[in-house]
Amino acid sequence: MMVVILIMFMIAIMKTASPCRRIEQDLSGVLQIPSNVSSSTNCLSIMRKQITAIPGRAFSRLQNLTRLVISRNDMLENINAFAFTRLPLLTEIYISDNGALRSIKASAFSDLPKLQTISIINAIHLIHIHSDAFKNITRLKHLEISNTGLKRFPNFAKIHSTAESFQFEMKDNIDIRRVPSNAFRGLCTQHISKIMLCRNGIKKVASDAFNGTKIGSLSLKGNKQLTHINRNAFVGSSELEILDISNTALKSLPRCNLSGLLVLIAESAHNLKKLPDVKLFTKLQRANLTYPSHCCPFKKIYRNGSGNENPCPNPKIYKFLNLSCPNFTLVTCTPTKDAFNPCEDIMSVPLRALMWIISVLALVGNAAVLLVLLGSRSKLTVPRFLMCHLAFSDLCMGIYLIIIATVDMLTRGLYYNWAIDWQTGLGCSVAGFFTVFASELSVFTLTAITLERWHTITHALRLDRKLRLRHACVVMTAGWIFSSIAALLPTVGVSSYGKVSICLPMDVESPMAQVYVVSLLLFNILAFFCVCGCYLSIYLTVRNPSSVRAHADTRVAKRMAVLIFTDFVCMAPISVFAVSAALKLPLITVSDAKLLLVLFYPINSCSNPFLYAFFTHTFRRDFFLLTARFGLFKTRAQIYRTESSSCQ
């Protein structure tokens, strides 16, 4: 019986309650509420095409009004002072899609004791909100101002909300360029659960911008022109737990008042190439970042529920020994490291010293060879001309190695924070250019040297077929053009030098990049077989007793054979692994590839000066004759002059 009475009572209440009244009469000018709208109306929707302004106290007769919607009034330009005052029960105001709205005057939203929601959206011509437009709205829980033409950040200092879990949204206001100091001071005295400043035109966040607030979550996502947050922007604020700076142009994060962050989101923030010291984030539990390298330092941090680091001396050992390590957790970070960018320095400790030795030897040795060959007064023959090019290519390889070694030294222990700057910067492109140019020019020159030796020995009796210097110039011009093009292609989008820390073109994601890498490797392989064929022919010619004059070049041929095979034996393992990587069947990791880079890849650049210069009688003669011109080793130089005279 009681249930039936309760149901009948609820039906009676529903029949007497005022429905949400919609006003769509075709009236023009200043809004006037028609007399047929009952004063007991609690929900009112105004959709007029001809209204130009909402005057002060326009709704004062509707004392029971709780919800007000003003939408799609194409002629509405102004909301005047005190437009919504004296409405003691009003809890929600929605102002949307009023395309002509330009101004909201003083005290338009004031002294509304129960107002909880204000939404002003899709008013692209709204350029002015009076500094006193929002006053004494103590129960306000949700304020949204989105997709307007505002050029200045509105003043919210007089709202003085005391509501818990306040939410503020200001989105798609593309003409707002700056978040000023104390922008939210006075907005809410309690905890603000969320501040959304997404997809605005914000370029800068000023000092003390969030002073006097208790923010749970702050989103600056989508402000693509945002380049700077003042280091003191969060001074005076507290309780910030979630910060989202995705899709911004920020280059750095402020260091003050971020220790309480639980979640940091910085996805597609490509200009944020460095993060503050991870020890600053004492309570961080999750980080969604742009670059895998930025996650590396977080992999070493263990925290318990209170946010303290290292609750156990070594959690992995505790786990292995099946001992209790209470509540330790890793910081969850994405994106994780990939095969091309492991969490390590450019070089490991054992390789670091070895790389310096090899790079210095390559630089000093090849520079000395070039100096002697170019400074000698002896006639510039074809072999000497080709050796100059080989020494220059090996010198370029030494420059590459010294660049890598120097960057490794400067970023040791902190490479994760320099990785993006280095790999996407000019330095890595320059280093990559040097190594590809040097490698290809070296292979090309070695092949040319071999062909010259083969031609000279096999046609020793045909003086009319002797190679001239002009022929060598044409050949090496082609070699320089080929090597330059091969080195430049990764800088214009065909593969990339920035894929790995050692700046080699290991990006084979696109078909064009795969063709590029495989083509270079095939060229090296063909050059190797060409060299093998030439030296096989030279060997057979030397063994032929009918070739009397050929024996004069036997010693040179043997020396060159050692030189060429040293180079190509060093290149062979790298070629095999590179082909497998280009076909996406990698046999080794990048960490192992660095071992090849130091031990095999440049070893020929360091050994070539000894093989074809320092250990030869001709080079020693040219060296002492050159130094004698500067007053050094005059006695030795005189001995070589005497030997030359006697030979003549």
VEXDREN-2710 file (C-alpha; in Angstrom, 1 decimal):
% VEXDREN-2710
k/r/px/py/pz
1/MET/0.0/0.0/0.0
2/MET/2.8/2.4/0.9
3/VAL/4.5/1.6/-2.4
4/VAL/1.4/2.6/-4.4
5/ILE/1.1/5.9/-2.4
6/LEU/4.8/6.7/-3.1
7/ILE/4.4/6.1/-6.8
8/MET/1.3/8.2/-7.0
9/PHE/3.1/11.0/-5.1
10/MET/6.0/10.9/-7.5
11/ILE/3.7/11.1/-10.5
12/ALA/1.9/14.1/-9.0
13/ILE/5.3/15.8/-8.5
14/MET/6.3/15.1/-12.1
15/LYS/3.0/16.6/-13.5
16/THR/3.4/19.8/-11.5
17/ALA/7.1/20.3/-12.2
18/SER/8.0/22.7/-15.0
19/PRO/9.5/21.1/-18.1
20/CYS/12.6/22.6/-19.8
21/ARG/11.0/25.5/-21.7
22/ARG/12.4/26.3/-25.1
23/ILE/11.9/29.9/-26.5
24/GLU/12.2/30.1/-30.2
25/GLN/9.9/32.9/-31.1
26/ASP/11.0/35.1/-33.9
27/LEU/11.7/38.2/-31.8
28/SER/14.4/40.8/-32.5
29/GLY/16.5/43.3/-30.6
30/VAL/17.2/43.0/-26.9
31/LEU/16.0/39.8/-25.2
32/GLN/12.8/40.0/-23.3
33/ILE/11.3/36.9/-21.6
34/PRO/7.7/36.4/-22.9
35/SER/5.0/36.8/-20.2
36/ASN/3.7/33.3/-21.0
37/VAL/6.9/31.8/-19.5
38/SER/6.0/30.7/-16.0
39/SER/8.0/32.0/-13.1
40/SER/8.3/28.4/-11.8
41/THR/10.3/27.4/-14.9
42/ASN/13.5/25.7/-13.9
43/CYS/14.9/24.9/-17.3
44/LEU/15.1/27.4/-20.1
45/SER/16.6/27.1/-23.6
46/ILE/16.8/30.3/-25.7
47/MET/17.3/29.8/-29.5
48/ARG/16.6/33.0/-31.4
49/LYS/17.9/34.3/-34.7
50/GLN/17.4/38.0/-34.1
51/ILE/18.5/38.7/-30.5
52/THR/21.4/41.2/-30.4
53/ALA/21.9/41.5/-26.6
54/ILE/21.0/39.9/-23.3
55/PRO/20.3/42.8/-20.9
56/GLY/21.0/43.1/-17.2
57/ARG/18.6/41.1/-15.0
58/ALA/16.9/39.6/-18.1
59/PHE/15.9/36.5/-16.1
60/SER/15.2/38.0/-12.7
61/ARG/11.5/37.0/-12.9
62/LEU/12.5/33.3/-13.1
63/GLN/13.5/32.7/-9.5
64/ASN/13.2/29.0/-9.8
65/LEU/15.5/28.7/-12.9
66/THR/18.2/26.0/-12.4
67/ARG/19.4/25.4/-16.0
68/LEU/19.9/28.0/-18.8
69/VAL/20.9/27.3/-22.4
70/ILE/21.6/30.1/-24.8
71/SER/22.5/28.5/-28.2
72/ARG/22.6/29.3/-31.9
73/ASN/21.6/32.9/-31.8
74/ASP/23.4/34.2/-34.8
75/MET/22.7/37.9/-34.1
76/LEU/23.7/37.9/-30.4
77/GLU/26.6/40.2/-29.9
78/ASN/26.7/41.2/-26.2
79/ILE/25.9/39.7/-22.8
80/ASN/25.5/42.8/-20.7
81/ALA/26.4/43.6/-17.1
82/PHE/24.4/41.7/-14.5
83/ALA/22.7/39.5/-17.2
84/PHE/22.4/36.5/-14.9
85/THR/22.2/38.0/-11.5
86/ARG/19.4/37.4/-8.9
87/LEU/18.9/33.8/-9.8
88/PRO/19.4/32.0/-6.5
89/LEU/18.8/28.5/-7.8
90/LEU/20.6/28.6/-11.1
91/THR/23.2/25.8/-11.3
92/GLU/24.1/25.5/-15.0
93/ILE/24.7/28.0/-17.8
94/TYR/25.5/26.8/-21.3
95/ILE/26.3/29.4/-24.0
96/SER/27.2/27.8/-27.3
97/ASP/27.3/28.4/-31.0
98/ASN/26.5/32.1/-30.9
99/GLY/28.7/33.1/-33.8
100/ALA/28.3/36.8/-33.5
101/LEU/29.0/37.1/-29.7
102/ARG/31.7/39.6/-29.1
103/SER/31.6/40.8/-25.5
104/ILE/30.7/39.7/-22.0
105/LYS/30.4/42.7/-19.7
106/ALA/31.1/43.2/-16.0
107/SER/29.3/41.1/-13.4
108/ALA/27.5/39.1/-16.0
109/PHE/28.2/36.0/-13.9
110/SER/28.1/37.3/-10.3
111/ASP/26.5/36.5/-7.0
112/LEU/25.1/33.2/-8.1
113/PRO/25.1/31.2/-4.9
114/LYS/24.3/27.8/-6.4
115/LEU/25.9/28.0/-9.9
116/GLN/28.1/25.0/-10.5
117/THR/28.7/25.0/-14.3
118/ILE/29.5/27.7/-16.8
119/SER/30.2/26.7/-20.4
120/ILE/31.0/29.2/-23.1
121/ILE/31.9/27.4/-26.4
122/ASN/32.1/28.0/-30.1
123/ALA/32.0/31.8/-30.0
124/ILE/34.8/32.5/-32.5
125/HIS/34.2/36.3/-32.5
126/LEU/34.2/36.6/-28.7
127/ILE/37.2/38.9/-28.1
128/HIS/36.4/40.5/-24.7
129/ILE/35.4/39.2/-21.3
130/HIS/35.4/41.9/-18.7
131/SER/37.8/41.4/-15.8
132/ASP/34.9/41.5/-13.4
133/ALA/32.6/39.3/-15.4
134/PHE/33.0/36.4/-12.9
135/LYS/32.4/37.3/-9.3
136/ASN/31.5/35.4/-6.1
137/ILE/30.5/32.1/-7.6
138/THR/31.4/30.1/-4.6
139/ARG/30.0/26.7/-5.6
140/LEU/31.3/26.7/-9.2
141/LYS/32.7/23.3/-10.1
142/HIS/33.2/23.4/-13.8
143/LEU/34.2/26.3/-16.0
144/GLU/34.8/26.0/-19.7
145/ILE/35.7/28.6/-22.3
146/SER/36.5/27.0/-25.6
147/ASN/36.8/27.9/-29.3
148/THR/36.6/31.7/-28.9
149/GLY/38.4/34.6/-30.4
150/LEU/39.9/35.8/-27.1
151/LYS/43.3/37.3/-27.3
152/ARG/43.9/37.7/-23.5
153/PHE/43.6/35.3/-20.7
154/PRO/40.4/36.1/-18.8
155/ASN/40.5/37.2/-15.1
156/PHE/39.2/34.6/-12.7
157/ALA/40.6/36.1/-9.5
158/LYS/37.2/37.0/-8.1
159/ILE/35.4/33.7/-8.5
160/HIS/36.5/32.4/-5.1
161/SER/35.0/28.9/-5.5
162/THR/35.1/26.6/-2.5
163/ALA/33.9/23.5/-4.4
164/GLU/35.9/20.3/-4.2
165/SER/37.2/18.7/-7.4
166/PHE/37.0/21.9/-9.5
167/GLN/37.5/21.4/-13.3
168/PHE/38.7/24.2/-15.6
169/GLU/38.8/23.9/-19.4
170/MET/40.1/26.4/-21.9
171/LYS/40.6/24.8/-25.3
172/ASP/40.9/25.8/-28.9
173/ASN/41.4/29.5/-28.3
174/ILE/44.0/30.0/-31.0
175/ASP/44.6/33.7/-30.3
176/ILE/45.6/33.3/-26.7
177/ARG/49.4/33.5/-26.7
178/ARG/50.3/33.7/-23.0
179/VAL/49.3/32.3/-19.6
180/PRO/50.1/35.3/-17.3
181/SER/51.3/35.4/-13.7
182/ASN/48.7/34.4/-11.1
183/ALA/46.3/33.3/-13.9
184/PHE/44.4/31.0/-11.6
185/ARG/44.8/32.7/-8.2
186/GLY/41.4/33.2/-6.7
187/LEU/39.7/30.7/-9.0
188/CYS/39.3/28.0/-6.4
189/THR/40.4/27.8/-2.8
190/GLN/40.2/24.0/-2.8
191/HIS/41.8/21.3/-4.8
192/ILE/41.5/21.8/-8.6
193/SER/41.3/18.3/-10.0
194/LYS/41.9/19.3/-13.6
195/ILE/43.1/22.3/-15.6
196/MET/42.8/21.7/-19.4
197/LEU/44.6/24.3/-21.6
198/CYS/44.6/22.2/-24.8
199/ARG/45.0/23.3/-28.4
200/ASN/45.3/27.0/-27.7
201/GLY/47.8/29.4/-29.3
202/ILE/49.8/29.6/-26.1
203/LYS/53.5/30.3/-26.7
204/LYS/54.6/31.1/-23.2
205/VAL/53.7/30.3/-19.6
206/ALA/54.8/33.1/-17.3
207/SER/56.5/33.0/-13.9
208/ASP/54.0/32.2/-11.0
209/ALA/51.3/31.3/-13.6
210/PHE/49.9/28.7/-11.2
211/ASN/50.6/30.5/-8.0
212/GLY/48.1/29.9/-5.2
213/THR/46.6/26.8/-6.7
214/LYS/46.3/23.2/-5.8
215/ILE/46.3/21.4/-9.1
216/GLY/45.8/17.7/-9.6
217/SER/46.1/17.5/-13.3
218/LEU/47.4/20.0/-15.8
219/SER/47.2/19.5/-19.6
220/LEU/48.9/21.8/-22.1
221/LYS/48.5/19.3/-24.9
222/GLY/48.3/20.5/-28.4
223/ASN/49.7/24.0/-27.9
224/LYS/52.0/23.6/-30.9
225/GLN/53.6/27.0/-30.5
226/LEU/54.4/26.6/-26.8
227/THR/58.1/26.9/-26.5
228/HIS/58.7/28.1/-23.0
229/ILE/57.5/27.5/-19.5
230/ASN/59.1/29.8/-17.0
231/ARG/61.3/28.0/-14.5
232/ASN/59.1/29.6/-11.7
233/ALA/55.8/28.9/-13.4
234/PHE/54.8/26.3/-10.7
235/VAL/56.1/28.3/-7.7
236/GLY/53.4/28.7/-5.2
237/SER/51.4/25.8/-6.5
238/SER/51.1/22.4/-5.0
239/GLU/49.6/18.9/-5.4
240/LEU/50.4/18.6/-9.2
241/GLU/50.3/14.9/-10.0
242/ILE/49.7/14.7/-13.7
243/LEU/51.3/16.9/-16.4
244/ASP/50.6/16.6/-20.1
245/ILE/52.8/18.5/-22.5
246/SER/52.2/16.4/-25.6
247/ASN/52.2/18.0/-29.0
248/THR/54.0/21.1/-27.9
249/ALA/57.3/22.8/-29.0
250/LEU/58.8/22.9/-25.5
251/LYS/62.5/22.5/-25.3
252/SER/62.8/22.1/-21.6
253/LEU/60.8/21.5/-18.4
254/PRO/60.9/23.8/-15.3
255/ARG/62.6/22.2/-12.3
256/CYS/60.6/23.8/-9.5
257/ASN/57.7/22.1/-7.9
258/LEU/57.6/18.9/-10.1
259/SER/58.7/16.6/-7.4
260/GLY/55.2/15.4/-6.7
261/LEU/54.4/14.3/-10.2
262/LEU/53.0/10.8/-10.5
263/VAL/52.4/10.9/-14.3
264/LEU/54.3/12.8/-17.0
265/ILE/53.0/12.7/-20.5
266/ALA/55.2/14.2/-23.3
267/GLU/54.2/12.4/-26.4
268/SER/55.0/13.9/-29.8
269/ALA/57.0/16.6/-28.0
270/HIS/59.8/16.4/-30.5
271/ASN/61.7/19.5/-29.4
272/LEU/61.9/18.2/-25.8
273/LYS/65.3/16.6/-26.3
274/LYS/66.5/16.8/-22.7
275/LEU/64.8/16.0/-19.4
276/PRO/65.7/17.3/-16.0
277/ASP/67.6/15.0/-13.7
278/VAL/65.4/12.0/-13.0
279/LYS/66.0/12.5/-9.3
280/LEU/63.8/15.5/-9.5
281/PHE/60.8/13.3/-10.0
282/THR/60.8/11.7/-6.6
283/LYS/57.3/10.2/-6.9
284/LEU/56.9/9.5/-10.6
285/GLN/55.2/6.3/-11.4
286/ARG/54.5/6.6/-15.1
287/ALA/56.0/8.5/-18.0
288/ASN/54.8/8.5/-21.6
289/LEU/57.5/10.2/-23.6
290/THR/58.5/10.9/-27.2
291/TYR/62.0/9.3/-27.4
292/PRO/63.0/5.8/-26.2
293/SER/66.4/7.2/-24.8
294/HIS/64.6/9.3/-22.2
295/CYS/63.2/6.2/-20.6
296/CYS/66.7/4.8/-20.0
297/PRO/67.4/6.5/-16.6
298/PHE/63.9/5.5/-15.3
299/LYS/64.8/1.8/-15.8
300/LYS/67.3/2.1/-12.9
301/ILE/64.9/3.6/-10.4
302/TYR/62.9/1.4/-7.9
303/ARG/60.4/3.0/-5.6
304/ASN/58.0/1.8/-2.9
305/GLY/54.5/3.1/-2.4
306/SER/55.7/6.2/-0.6
307/GLY/57.8/7.2/-3.6
308/ASN/61.2/6.6/-1.9
309/GLU/63.9/5.3/-4.1
310/ASN/65.7/2.0/-3.7
311/PRO/63.7/0.4/-0.9
312/CYS/65.9/-2.6/-1.3
313/PRO/69.7/-2.6/-1.9
314/ASN/69.1/-4.5/-5.2
315/PRO/65.6/-5.7/-6.0
316/LYS/66.8/-8.0/-8.8
317/ILE/69.1/-9.9/-6.3
318/TYR/66.2/-10.1/-3.8
319/LYS/64.0/-11.6/-6.5
320/PHE/66.7/-14.1/-7.5
321/LEU/67.2/-15.2/-3.9
322/ASN/63.4/-15.3/-3.4
323/LEU/63.6/-12.8/-0.6
324/SER/61.0/-10.2/0.3
325/CYS/61.4/-6.8/-1.1
326/PRO/58.3/-4.9/0.0
327/ASN/56.3/-3.0/-2.6
328/PHE/59.1/-2.0/-4.9
329/THR/58.0/-1.0/-8.4
330/LEU/59.7/0.2/-11.5
331/VAL/58.7/3.5/-13.1
332/THR/56.6/2.6/-16.1
333/CYS/58.0/4.4/-19.1
334/THR/57.2/4.4/-22.8
335/PRO/58.4/4.1/-25.5
336/THR/60.8/1.4/-24.5
337/LYS/64.3/1.1/-26.0
338/ASP/64.6/-0.5/-29.4
339/ALA/67.3/-2.6/-31.1
340/PHE/68.9/0.5/-32.6
341/ASN/69.0/2.6/-29.4
342/PRO/70.0/0.5/-26.4
343/CYS/70.3/2.2/-23.0
344/GLU/74.1/2.7/-23.1
345/ASP/76.8/5.2/-23.9
346/ILE/78.1/5.5/-27.5
347/MET/81.1/3.4/-26.5
348/SER/81.7/0.9/-23.7
349/VAL/84.7/1.4/-21.4
350/PRO/87.0/-1.2/-23.1
351/LEU/86.3/0.2/-26.6
352/ARG/86.7/3.9/-25.5
353/ALA/90.5/3.8/-25.1
354/LEU/91.0/1.6/-28.2
355/MET/88.9/4.0/-30.4
356/TRP/91.1/7.0/-29.3
357/ILE/94.3/5.1/-30.2
358/ILE/93.0/4.1/-33.6
359/SER/91.5/7.5/-34.4
360/VAL/94.8/9.3/-33.5
361/LEU/96.9/6.9/-35.5
362/ALA/94.6/7.3/-38.5
363/LEU/94.7/11.1/-38.3
364/VAL/98.5/11.4/-37.7
365/GLY/99.5/8.6/-40.1
366/ASN/97.5/9.7/-43.1
367/ALA/98.2/13.4/-42.5
368/ALA/101.9/12.5/-42.6
369/VAL/101.5/10.5/-45.8
370/LEU/99.7/13.4/-47.5
371/LEU/102.2/15.9/-46.3
372/VAL/105.2/13.9/-47.6
373/LEU/103.6/12.9/-50.9
374/LEU/102.4/16.4/-51.7
375/GLY/105.5/18.1/-50.4
376/SER/107.9/15.9/-52.3
377/ARG/109.8/17.3/-55.3
378/SER/109.6/14.0/-57.0
379/LYS/107.5/13.7/-60.1
380/LEU/103.8/13.0/-59.4
381/THR/103.2/9.6/-60.9
382/VAL/99.9/7.7/-61.2
383/PRO/100.6/5.5/-58.2
384/ARG/101.6/8.5/-56.0
385/PHE/98.5/10.3/-57.3
386/LEU/96.2/7.4/-56.3
387/MET/97.9/7.0/-52.9
388/CYS/97.2/10.6/-52.1
389/HIS/93.5/9.9/-52.6
390/LEU/93.7/6.8/-50.5
391/ALA/95.4/8.7/-47.7
392/PHE/92.8/11.5/-47.9
393/SER/89.9/9.0/-47.7
394/ASP/91.6/7.3/-44.7
395/LEU/92.1/10.7/-43.1
396/CYS/88.3/11.3/-43.4
397/MET/87.7/8.1/-41.6
398/GLY/90.0/9.3/-38.8
399/ILE/88.0/12.5/-38.6
400/TYR/84.8/10.4/-38.2
401/LEU/86.4/8.3/-35.5
402/ILE/87.6/11.4/-33.6
403/ILE/84.2/13.0/-33.8
404/ILE/82.5/9.9/-32.3
405/ALA/85.2/9.5/-29.6
406/THR/84.8/13.2/-28.6
407/VAL/81.0/13.0/-28.4
408/ASP/81.3/9.8/-26.4
409/MET/83.7/11.5/-24.0
410/LEU/81.4/14.6/-23.5
411/THR/78.2/12.6/-23.0
412/ARG/79.6/9.7/-20.9
413/GLY/77.1/8.5/-18.4
414/LEU/74.4/11.0/-19.7
415/TYR/74.1/10.0/-23.3
416/TYR/70.3/9.3/-22.8
417/ASN/69.8/13.1/-22.4
418/TRP/72.0/14.0/-25.4
419/ALA/71.0/11.2/-27.7
420/ILE/68.3/13.1/-29.6
421/ASP/70.3/16.3/-29.9
422/TRP/73.2/14.3/-31.3
423/GLN/71.4/11.9/-33.6
424/THR/69.1/14.5/-35.1
425/GLY/71.6/17.3/-35.2
426/LEU/74.1/18.5/-37.7
427/GLY/77.0/16.8/-35.9
428/CYS/75.8/13.2/-36.6
429/SER/75.0/14.1/-40.2
430/VAL/78.6/15.4/-40.6
431/ALA/80.1/12.4/-39.0
432/GLY/78.0/10.1/-41.1
433/PHE/78.9/11.9/-44.3
434/PHE/82.6/11.5/-43.4
435/THR/82.4/7.8/-42.8
436/VAL/80.4/6.9/-45.9
437/PHE/82.4/9.2/-48.1
438/ALA/85.7/7.8/-46.7
439/SER/84.6/4.2/-46.9
440/GLU/83.4/4.4/-50.5
441/LEU/86.3/6.6/-51.7
442/SER/88.7/4.2/-50.1
443/VAL/87.1/1.2/-51.7
444/PHE/87.0/3.0/-55.1
445/THR/90.6/4.1/-54.8
446/LEU/91.9/0.7/-53.7
447/THR/90.1/-0.8/-56.8
448/ALA/91.7/1.8/-59.0
449/ILE/95.1/1.1/-57.5
450/THR/94.7/-2.6/-58.2
451/LEU/93.5/-2.0/-61.7
452/GLU/96.5/0.3/-62.3
453/ARG/98.9/-2.3/-61.0
454/TRP/97.3/-5.0/-63.1
455/HIS/97.4/-2.9/-66.3
456/THR/101.0/-1.9/-65.7
457/ILE/102.2/-5.4/-65.1
458/THR/100.2/-7.2/-67.8
459/HIS/101.0/-4.6/-70.4
460/ALA/104.6/-4.0/-69.3
461/LEU/106.0/-4.2/-72.9
462/ARG/103.3/-2.0/-74.4
463/LEU/104.5/1.6/-73.7
464/ASP/101.7/2.9/-76.0
465/ARG/99.2/1.5/-73.5
466/LYS/100.7/3.0/-70.4
467/LEU/98.2/4.8/-68.1
468/ARG/98.7/8.6/-67.9
469/LEU/98.0/11.0/-65.1
470/ARG/95.1/12.5/-67.0
471/HIS/93.5/9.0/-67.1
472/ALA/93.8/8.7/-63.4
473/CYS/92.3/12.2/-62.9
474/VAL/89.2/11.2/-64.8
475/VAL/88.8/7.9/-62.9
476/MET/89.2/9.6/-59.5
477/THR/86.8/12.4/-60.4
478/ALA/84.2/9.7/-61.0
479/GLY/85.2/8.2/-57.6
480/TRP/84.7/11.5/-55.8
481/ILE/81.3/12.1/-57.4
482/PHE/80.1/8.6/-56.6
483/SER/81.4/8.8/-53.0
484/SER/79.9/12.3/-52.5
485/ILE/76.5/11.2/-53.8
486/ALA/76.5/8.1/-51.6
487/ALA/77.4/10.1/-48.5
488/LEU/74.8/12.9/-49.2
489/LEU/71.8/10.7/-49.9
490/PRO/71.1/9.9/-46.2
491/THR/71.0/13.6/-45.5
492/VAL/68.1/14.1/-47.9
493/GLY/65.9/11.3/-46.7
494/VAL/67.3/8.2/-48.3
495/SER/68.0/6.2/-45.2
496/SER/69.3/8.2/-42.2
497/TYR/72.4/8.8/-40.2
498/GLY/70.4/9.4/-37.0
499/LYS/69.1/5.9/-36.5
500/VAL/72.0/4.9/-34.3
501/SER/74.4/6.7/-32.1
502/ILE/77.4/5.8/-34.3
503/CYS/75.8/7.7/-37.2
504/LEU/75.8/4.9/-39.8
505/PRO/73.0/4.7/-42.4
506/MET/71.2/1.8/-40.7
507/ASP/67.7/3.0/-41.4
508/VAL/66.1/0.4/-43.8
509/GLU/62.4/1.0/-43.1
510/SER/61.6/2.3/-46.6
511/PRO/62.1/0.4/-49.8
512/MET/64.3/3.2/-51.1
513/ALA/66.5/3.0/-48.0
514/GLN/66.9/-0.8/-48.5
515/VAL/67.9/-0.3/-52.1
516/TYR/70.4/2.3/-51.0
517/VAL/72.1/0.2/-48.4
518/VAL/72.1/-3.0/-50.5
519/SER/73.5/-1.1/-53.5
520/LEU/76.4/0.2/-51.4
521/LEU/77.2/-3.3/-50.1
522/LEU/76.9/-4.8/-53.6
523/PHE/79.4/-2.2/-54.9
524/ASN/81.8/-3.2/-52.1
525/ILE/81.4/-6.9/-52.9
526/LEU/81.9/-6.3/-56.6
527/ALA/85.0/-4.2/-55.9
528/PHE/86.3/-7.1/-53.8
529/PHE/85.9/-9.6/-56.5
530/CYS/87.5/-7.2/-59.0
531/VAL/90.5/-6.9/-56.8
532/CYS/90.7/-10.7/-56.3
533/GLY/90.5/-11.2/-60.1
534/CYS/93.2/-8.6/-60.8
535/TYR/95.7/-10.0/-58.3
536/LEU/95.1/-13.5/-59.6
537/SER/95.9/-12.3/-63.1
538/ILE/99.0/-10.4/-61.7
539/TYR/100.2/-13.6/-59.9
540/LEU/99.9/-15.7/-63.1
541/THR/101.7/-13.0/-65.1
542/VAL/104.6/-12.8/-62.6
543/ARG/104.9/-16.6/-62.6
544/ASN/105.2/-16.6/-66.4
545/PRO/109.0/-16.7/-67.2
546/SER/108.4/-15.1/-70.6
547/SER/107.4/-11.8/-68.9
548/VAL/110.9/-10.6/-68.1
549/ARG/110.0/-6.9/-67.4
550/ALA/107.1/-7.9/-65.3
551/HIS/109.4/-9.0/-62.5
552/ALA/110.4/-5.4/-61.9
553/ASP/106.9/-4.8/-60.4
554/THR/106.7/-8.0/-58.4
555/ARG/107.6/-6.5/-55.1
556/VAL/105.2/-3.6/-55.5
557/ALA/102.4/-6.1/-56.5
558/LYS/103.0/-8.2/-53.4
559/ARG/102.9/-5.1/-51.2
560/MET/99.7/-3.9/-52.8
561/ALA/98.2/-7.3/-52.4
562/VAL/98.8/-7.2/-48.7
563/LEU/97.3/-3.7/-48.6
564/ILE/94.2/-4.6/-50.6
565/PHE/93.4/-7.8/-48.8
566/THR/93.9/-6.2/-45.4
567/ASP/91.2/-3.7/-46.3
568/PHE/88.7/-6.1/-47.7
569/VAL/89.2/-8.8/-45.0
570/CYS/88.4/-6.0/-42.5
571/MET/85.3/-5.1/-44.5
572/ALA/84.0/-8.6/-45.0
573/PRO/82.4/-9.3/-41.6
574/ILE/80.8/-5.8/-41.6
575/SER/79.4/-6.4/-45.1
576/VAL/77.9/-9.7/-44.1
577/PHE/76.2/-8.3/-41.0
578/ALA/75.1/-5.2/-42.9
579/VAL/73.5/-7.2/-45.7
580/SER/71.6/-9.3/-43.0
581/ALA/70.4/-6.0/-41.3
582/ALA/69.3/-4.5/-44.7
583/LEU/67.2/-7.7/-45.3
584/LYS/65.8/-7.3/-41.8
585/LEU/67.5/-10.4/-40.6
586/PRO/70.1/-8.9/-38.1
587/LEU/72.6/-11.3/-36.7
588/ILE/74.1/-9.0/-34.1
589/THR/72.9/-6.1/-31.9
590/VAL/74.0/-2.5/-32.2
591/SER/76.2/-3.0/-29.1
592/ASP/78.0/-5.8/-30.9
593/ALA/78.2/-3.8/-34.1
594/LYS/80.2/-1.1/-32.2
595/LEU/82.9/-3.8/-31.6
596/LEU/83.1/-4.3/-35.3
597/LEU/83.2/-0.5/-35.8
598/VAL/86.3/-0.1/-33.6
599/LEU/88.2/-3.3/-34.3
600/PHE/87.5/-3.9/-38.0
601/TYR/85.8/-1.0/-39.8
602/PRO/88.6/1.6/-39.3
603/ILE/91.6/-0.6/-38.8
604/ASN/92.7/-0.3/-42.5
605/SER/92.7/3.5/-42.2
606/CYS/95.2/3.2/-39.4
607/SER/97.3/0.5/-41.1
608/ASN/97.4/1.8/-44.6
609/PRO/100.1/4.4/-44.0
610/PHE/102.4/1.7/-42.6
611/LEU/101.6/-0.8/-45.4
612/TYR/102.1/1.5/-48.4
613/ALA/104.2/4.4/-47.0
614/PHE/106.2/4.2/-43.8
615/PHE/107.7/0.7/-44.5
616/THR/108.8/1.7/-48.0
617/HIS/112.2/3.0/-49.1
618/THR/110.7/5.6/-51.4
619/PHE/108.6/7.1/-48.7
620/ARG/111.5/7.3/-46.2
621/ARG/113.6/9.0/-48.9
622/ASP/110.9/11.6/-49.6
623/PHE/110.4/12.1/-45.9
624/PHE/114.0/12.9/-45.1
625/LEU/114.4/15.0/-48.2
626/LEU/111.4/17.0/-47.2
627/THR/112.5/17.5/-43.6
628/ALA/116.0/18.5/-44.7
629/ARG/114.4/21.6/-46.3
630/PHE/113.5/22.7/-42.8
631/GLY/116.9/22.0/-41.4
632/LEU/116.2/18.5/-40.0
633/PHE/117.8/15.1/-40.6
634/LYS/120.3/16.7/-43.1
635/THR/122.8/13.7/-42.8
636/ARG/120.2/11.1/-43.6
637/ALA/118.9/13.3/-46.5
638/GLN/122.4/13.5/-47.9
639/ILE/122.7/9.7/-47.8
640/TYR/119.5/9.4/-49.9
641/ARG/120.7/12.0/-52.3
642/THR/124.0/10.1/-52.8
643/GLU/122.0/6.9/-53.3
644/SER/119.9/8.6/-56.0
645/SER/122.9/10.0/-57.7
646/SER/124.7/6.6/-57.8
647/CYS/121.6/4.9/-59.2
648/GLN/121.4/7.5/-62.0
END
